[in-house]
Amino acid sequence: MPYRILADLVLLLHLAVVVFVVGGLAAVVLGHRQGWSWVRNLPFRLANLAAIGVVAAQAWLGQVCPLTTLES
């Protein structure tokens, strides 16, 4: 039973990463058009760019996401 709870926690973390990558990019594009100042925050932009880079590199190299492996 504890493994099932840990898998669910990893799943929630994985969901948070996906929302950050996709939602962060959408927020930057939409925020630029709407004039939101927080989307110009350099640490946020760099963290989002790094996350996108990791996902793109994994896809390019044909690797499975480590969080997917942990969920299994």
Secondary structure in CASP SS format (residue, H / E / C, confidence):
PFRMAT SS
TARGET T0000
AUTHOR 0000-0000-0000
METHOD secondary structure of the structure
MODEL  1
M C 1.00
P H 1.00
Y H 1.00
R H 1.00
I H 1.00
L H 1.00
A H 1.00
D H 1.00
L H 1.00
V H 1.00
L H 1.00
L H 1.00
L H 1.00
H H 1.00
L H 1.00
A H 1.00
V H 1.00
V H 1.00
V H 1.00
F H 1.00
V H 1.00
V H 1.00
G H 1.00
G H 1.00
L H 1.00
A H 1.00
A H 1.00
V H 1.00
V H 1.00
L H 1.00
G H 1.00
H H 1.00
R H 1.00
Q H 1.00
G C 1.00
W C 1.00
S C 1.00
W H 1.00
V H 1.00
R H 1.00
N C 1.00
L H 1.00
P H 1.00
F H 1.00
R H 1.00
L H 1.00
A H 1.00
N H 1.00
L H 1.00
A H 1.00
A H 1.00
I H 1.00
G H 1.00
V H 1.00
V H 1.00
A H 1.00
A H 1.00
Q H 1.00
A H 1.00
W H 1.00
L H 1.00
G C 1.00
Q C 1.00
V C 1.00
C C 1.00
P H 1.00
L H 1.00
T H 1.00
T H 1.00
L H 1.00
E H 1.00
S C 1.00
END
